[in-house]
Amino acid sequence: MQARNRIAARFLSALAFVALSVSLAVPTVHAAEKKKAVAVKKQSASSGAKRPVAKSTEKQTRKTAEATRGKSGRVTASLSKSNRLSARGAKAPVRTVAYTPAPQSFGQIAGLHDVQDPLALQSSVALVIDQDTKEVLLSKNEGAVLPIASLTKLMTGLLVSEARLDMNESITITQDDVDTEKFSRSRLSVGTTLSRGELLHLALMSSENRAAHALGRTYPGGLAVFVEKMNSKARQIGMRSTHYVEPTGLSSSNQASARDLAQLVSVAHNDPLLRELTTSPSYEVEIGSRTLQFNNTNRLVKSPSWDIGLQKTGFINEAGRCLVMQAQVSGRKLIMVFLDSAGKFSRLADAERVRNWVEQRSHTGGHVMASSNHGDS
């Protein structure tokens, strides 16, 4: 009986413990559920409030976005302008460029510029003689044999003129006439067709290389025969130190002395056509639908203080600036030769010095003679 009572007491104690646990857990569960319900209610309310606002302001949102983009573009443009202004004000970076000295002429290499003369000429070679009396008025390295550049064209013109070829015959510039020696430019493009007379005019007056080459190429027998004729003519008129390899002067192998060139000027001056074409100030030619004007490479032909009967200029790096002229000074017919002049206008300045010097000597009755030589070659 006592044992049964003890069992019943234990059972009641267990029930009481379970009842107490349940009573403690129920408020916690209710609180959690209540909290969850409140949270869900708030979320639903919030979601429900946003939908009508988004619908009512869709257009406004697009306008705001567009306005923002526009403002952003203006800001970007403003910043870009500001950056440009800042870049202008900023000091440009200093770039180091390697100095490349100009190639020396044959005269410079030979030391001909070291030779002094009474007129302080910039040409390393000079010769001035009286055409009628052959009197030498001035000489400087007159025997030096140097490249003569486009002075070559004077011999080219002489041969074409003396051959009495048809000056109205049409000649077309071909790829063969393009300069592959110095790659110089030309206004006569491949395919241009002009008369022989027009090409001769351009070669002598404006030193057109393609024109000169075309004249030699179309000479009876071809270019090789023409070059042979050039050398034969040089020997015939006493140009003993002269050698030609082509008709333009682009090759530095075309060489002569000042003495030889003075002889060439004297002979060429006897040709009326060469006198006319070399002293022509300018000339126009029709090329297709265009009219091109070419000018004389020697600006002295336009000067009222000069009376020039014949002239020719020349330049390549190996030859320097060159000039030959026949001109009347103080009543005398003078032949002037200037080779290897340093500076773009120095050959013309040398000619002016010589003319002023001759005029002064003529007025004072002084003896006109100046000589400076570095030996013949």
For each residue, the residues with C-beta under 8 A, 3 or more apart:
1: 4 5
2: 5 6
3: 6 7
4: 1 7 8
5: 1 2 8 9
6: 2 3 9 10
7: 3 4 10 11
8: 4 5 11 12
9: 5 6 12 13
10: 6 7 13 14
11: 7 8 14 15
12: 8 9 15 16
13: 9 10 16 17
14: 10 11 17 18
15: 11 12 18 19
16: 12 13 19 20
17: 13 14 20 21
18: 14 15 21 22
19: 15 16 22 23
20: 16 17 23 24
21: 17 18 24 25
22: 18 19 25 26
23: 19 20 26
24: 20 21 27 28
25: 21 22 28 29
26: 22 23 29 30
27: 24 30 31
28: 24 25 31 32
29: 25 26 32 33
30: 26 27 33 34
31: 27 28 34 35
32: 28 29 35 36
33: 29 30 36 37
34: 30 31 37 38
35: 31 32 38 39
36: 32 33 39 40
37: 33 34 40 41
38: 34 35 41 42
39: 35 36 42 43
40: 36 37 43 44
41: 37 38 44 45
42: 38 39 45 46
43: 39 40 46 47
44: 40 41 47 48
45: 41 42 48 49
46: 42 43 49 50
47: 43 44 50 51
48: 44 45 51
49: 45 46 52 53
50: 46 47 53 54
51: 47 48 54 55
52: 49 55 56
53: 49 50 56 57
54: 50 51 57 58
55: 51 52 58
56: 52 53
57: 53 54 60 61
58: 54 55 61 62
59: 62 63
60: 57 63 64
61: 57 58 64 65
62: 58 59 65 66
63: 59 60 66 67
64: 60 61 67 68
65: 61 62 68 69
66: 62 63 69 70
67: 63 64 70 71
68: 64 65 71 72
69: 65 66 72 73
70: 66 67 73 74
71: 67 68 74 75
72: 68 69 75 76
73: 69 70 76 77
74: 70 71 77 78
75: 71 72 78 79
76: 72 73 79 80
77: 73 74 80 81
78: 74 75 81 82
79: 75 76 82 83
80: 76 77 83 84
81: 77 78 84 85
82: 78 79 85 86
83: 79 80 86 87
84: 80 81 87 88
85: 81 82 88 89
86: 82 83 89 90
87: 83 84 90
88: 84 85
89: 85 86
90: 86 87
91:
92:
93:
94:
95:
96:
97:
98:
99:
100:
101:
102: 317
103: 317 318
104: 108 109
105: 108 109 124 146 147 317 318 319 320 340
106: 109 110 146 147 252 318 319 340
107: 110 112 113 124 125 141 144 146 320 339 340
108: 104 105 111 112 113 124 320 340 342
109: 104 105 106
110: 106 107 144 374 377
111: 108 114 115 374
112: 107 108 115 124 125 141 144 340 374
113: 107 108 124 340 342
114: 111 374
115: 111 112 124 140 141 372 373 374
116: 120 372
117: 120 121 126 138 140 370 372
118: 370 372
119: 138 350 353 354 357 370
120: 116 117 353
121: 117 126 140 338 341 350 353 354
122: 341 342 343 346 347 349 350
123: 126 140 320 321 338 339 340 341 342 346 347 350
124: 105 107 108 112 113 115 140 141 144 320 339 340 341 342
125: 107 112 140 141 142 144 146 258 337 338 339 340
126: 117 121 123 138 139 140 141 142 258 336 337 338 339 350 354
127: 136 138 139 140 142 258 259 261 262 335 336 337
128: 136 137 138 139 334 335 336 337 354 358
129: 134 135 136 137 262 334 335
130: 133 134 135 137 332 333 334
131: 134 266 269 326 333 334 335
132: 332 333
133: 130
134: 129 130 131
135: 129 130
136: 127 128 129 139 369 371
137: 128 129 130 334 358 368 369 370
138: 117 119 126 127 128 354 357 368 369 370 371
139: 126 127 128 136 142 258 370 371 372 373
140: 115 117 121 123 124 125 126 127 370 371 372 373
141: 107 112 115 124 125 126 144 258 372 373 374
142: 125 126 127 139 257 258 259 337 373
143: 241 257 258 259 373 375 376 377
144: 107 110 112 124 125 141 257 258 339 374 375 376 377
145: 241 255 256 257 377
146: 105 106 107 125 255 256 257 319 339 340
147: 105 106 252 253 254 255 316 318 319
148: 151 152 249 254 255 256 261 314 319 322 339
149: 152 249 250 254 314 315 316 318 319 322
150: 153 207 209 248 249 312 313 314 315 322
151: 148 154 249 256 261 312 313 314 322 324
152: 148 149 155 156 212 244 246 247 248 249 254 314
153: 150 156 157 203 204 207 212 247 248 249 312 314
154: 151 157 158 204 264 265 268 274 278 312 324
155: 152 158 159 230 233 234 244 247 264
156: 152 153 159 160 203 212 215 216 230 247 248
157: 153 154 160 161 200 203 204 268 274 277 278
158: 154 155 161 162 233 264 267 268 271 274
159: 155 156 162 163 219 226 229 230 233
160: 156 157 163 165 196 200 215 219
161: 157 158 164 200 271 273 274
162: 158 159 271
163: 159 160 219 220
164: 161
165: 160 169 196 219 220
166: 169 196
167: 195 196 197 200
168: 195 196 197
169: 165 166 195 196
170: 193 194 195
171: 193 194 195 196 199 214 215 218
172: 191 192 193 214
173: 177 188 189 190 191 192 193 194 210 211 214
174: 177 190 214 217
175: 178 190
176: 213 217
177: 173 174 188 190 209 210 213 214 217
178: 175 186 190 210
179: 182 183 184 186 209 210 213 248 250
180: 183
181: 246 250 251
182: 179 250 316
183: 179 180
184: 179 209 250
185:
186: 178 179 189 208 209 210
187: 208 292 294
188: 173 177 192 194 202 208 210 211 287
189: 173 186 192
190: 173 174 175 177 178
191: 172 173
192: 172 173 188 189 287
193: 170 171 172 173
194: 170 171 173 188 198 199 202 211 285 287
195: 167 168 169 170 171 198 199
196: 160 165 166 167 168 169 171 199 200 215 218
197: 167 168 200 201
198: 194 195 201 202 285
199: 171 194 195 196 202 203 208 211 212 214 215
200: 157 160 161 167 196 197 203 204 211 215 273 277
201: 197 198 204 205 277 280 283
202: 188 194 198 199 205 206 208 211 283 285 294
203: 153 156 157 199 200 206 207 208 211 212 215
204: 153 154 157 200 201 207 274 277 278 312
205: 201 202 277 278 280 282 283 294 295 296 297
206: 202 203 283 294 295 296 297
207: 150 153 203 204 212 297 312 313 314
208: 186 187 188 199 202 203 211 212 294
209: 150 177 179 184 186 212 213 248 249 250
210: 173 177 178 179 186 188 213 214
211: 173 188 194 199 200 202 203 208 214 215
212: 152 153 156 199 203 207 208 209 215 216 247 248 249
213: 176 177 179 209 210 216 217 223 246 247 248
214: 171 172 173 174 177 199 210 211 217 218
215: 156 160 171 196 199 200 203 211 212 218 219 247
216: 156 212 213 219 223 226 227 246 247
217: 174 176 177 213 214 222 223 226
218: 171 196 214 215
219: 159 160 163 165 215 216 222 223 225 226 229
220: 163 165 225
221: 224 225 226
222: 217 219 225 226
223: 213 216 217 219 226 227 246 247
224: 221 227 228
225: 219 220 221 222 228 229
226: 159 216 217 219 221 222 223 229 230 247
227: 216 223 224 230 231 244 245 246 247
228: 224 225 231 232
229: 159 219 225 226 232 233
230: 155 156 159 226 227 233 234 244 247
231: 227 228 234 235 242 243 244
232: 228 229 235 236
233: 155 158 159 229 230 236 237
234: 155 230 231 237 239 242 243 244 256 260 264
235: 231 232 238 239 240
236: 232 233
237: 233 234 263 264 267
238: 235 260 263
239: 234 235 242 256 260 261 263 264
240: 235 260
241: 143 145 255 256 257 259 260
242: 231 234 239 255 256 257 260 264
243: 231 234 253 254 255 256
244: 152 155 227 230 231 234 247 254
245: 227 251 253 254
246: 152 181 213 216 223 227 249 250 251 254
247: 152 153 155 156 212 213 215 216 223 226 227 230 244
248: 150 152 153 156 179 209 212 213 251
249: 148 149 150 151 152 153 209 212 246 254 314 316 319
250: 149 179 181 182 184 209 246 316
251: 181 245 246 248 254
252: 106 147 255 316 318 319
253: 147 243 245
254: 147 148 149 152 243 244 245 246 249 251
255: 145 146 147 148 241 242 243 252
256: 145 146 148 151 234 239 241 242 243 260 261 264
257: 142 143 144 145 146 241 242 260 261 376
258: 125 126 127 139 141 142 143 144 261 262 337 339
259: 127 142 143 241 262 263
260: 234 238 239 240 241 242 256 257 263 264
261: 127 148 151 239 256 257 258 264 265 324 337 339
262: 127 129 258 259 265 266 324 335 337
263: 237 238 239 259 260 266 267
264: 154 155 158 234 237 239 242 256 260 261 267 268 324
265: 154 261 262 268 269 310 324 325 326 335 337
266: 131 262 263 269 270 326 335
267: 158 237 263 264 270 271
268: 154 157 158 264 265 271 274 310
269: 131 265 266 274 275 309 310 326
270: 266 267
271: 158 161 162 267 268 274 275
272: 275 276
273: 161 200 276 277
274: 154 157 158 161 204 268 269 271 277 278 310
275: 269 271 272 278 279 309 310
276: 272 273 279 280
277: 157 200 201 204 205 273 274 280
278: 154 157 204 205 274 275 310 311 312
279: 275 276 296 301 308 309 310 311
280: 201 205 276 277 283 296 301
281: 295 296 301 302
282: 205 293 294 295 296
283: 201 202 205 206 280 293 294
284: 291 292 293 294
285: 194 198 202 291 292 294
286: 290 291
287: 188 192 194 290 291 292
288:
289:
290: 286 287
291: 284 285 286 287
292: 187 284 285 287
293: 282 283 284
294: 187 202 205 206 208 282 283 284 285
295: 205 206 281 282
296: 205 206 279 280 281 282 299 301 302
297: 205 206 207 313
298: 301 308 311 312 313 323 325 348
299: 296 302 303 348
300: 303 306 308 311 325 348 351
301: 279 280 281 296 298 306 308 311
302: 281 296 299
303: 299 300 306
304:
305:
306: 300 301 303 327 355
307: 327 328 329
308: 279 298 300 301 311 325 326 327
309: 269 275 279 326 327 328 333
310: 265 268 269 274 275 278 279 325 326
311: 278 279 298 300 301 308 323 324 325 326 327
312: 150 151 153 154 204 207 278 298 323 324
313: 150 151 207 297 298 321 322 323 347
314: 148 149 150 151 152 153 207 249 319 321 322 323
315: 149 150 319 320 321 322
316: 147 149 182 249 250 252 319
317: 102 103 105 320
318: 103 105 106 147 149 252
319: 105 106 146 147 148 149 249 252 314 315 316 322 339 340
320: 105 107 108 123 124 315 317 339 340 341 342
321: 123 313 314 315 338 340 341 342 343 344 346 347
322: 148 149 150 151 313 314 315 319 338 339 340 341 347
323: 298 311 312 313 314 336 337 338 341 347 348 350 351
324: 151 154 261 262 264 265 311 312 335 336 337 338
325: 265 298 300 308 310 311 335 336 351
326: 131 265 266 269 308 309 310 311 333 334 335 336
327: 306 307 308 309 311 333 334 336 355
328: 307 309 331 332 333 334
329: 307 332 334 355 358 359 362
330: 358 359 362 363
331: 328 362
332: 130 132 328 329 358 362
333: 130 131 132 309 326 327 328
334: 128 129 130 131 137 326 327 328 329 358
335: 127 128 129 131 262 265 266 324 325 326
336: 126 127 128 323 324 325 326 327 351 354
337: 125 126 127 128 142 258 261 262 265 323 324
338: 121 123 125 126 321 322 323 324 341 347 350 351
339: 107 123 124 125 126 144 146 148 258 261 319 320 322
340: 105 106 107 108 112 113 123 124 125 146 319 320 321 322
341: 121 122 123 124 320 321 322 323 338 346 347 350
342: 108 113 122 123 124 320 321 346
343: 122 321 346 349
344: 321
345: 348 349
346: 122 123 321 341 342 343 349 350
347: 122 123 313 321 322 323 338 341 350 351
348: 298 299 300 323 345 351 352
349: 122 343 345 346 352 353
350: 119 121 122 123 126 323 338 341 346 347 353 354
351: 300 323 325 336 338 347 348 354 355
352: 348 349 355 356
353: 119 120 121 349 350 356 357
354: 119 121 126 128 138 336 350 351 357 358
355: 306 327 329 351 352 358 359
356: 352 353 359 360
357: 119 138 353 354 360 361 368
358: 128 137 329 330 332 334 354 355 361 362 368
359: 329 330 355 356 362 363
360: 356 357 363 364 366
361: 357 358 364 365 366 367 368
362: 329 330 331 332 358 359 365 368
363: 330 359 360
364: 360 361
365: 361 362
366: 360 361
367: 361
368: 137 138 357 358 361 362
369: 136 137 138
370: 117 118 119 137 138 139 140
371: 136 138 139 140
372: 115 116 117 118 139 140 141
373: 115 139 140 141 142 143 376
374: 110 111 112 114 115 141 144
375: 143 144
376: 143 144 257 373
377: 110 143 144 145
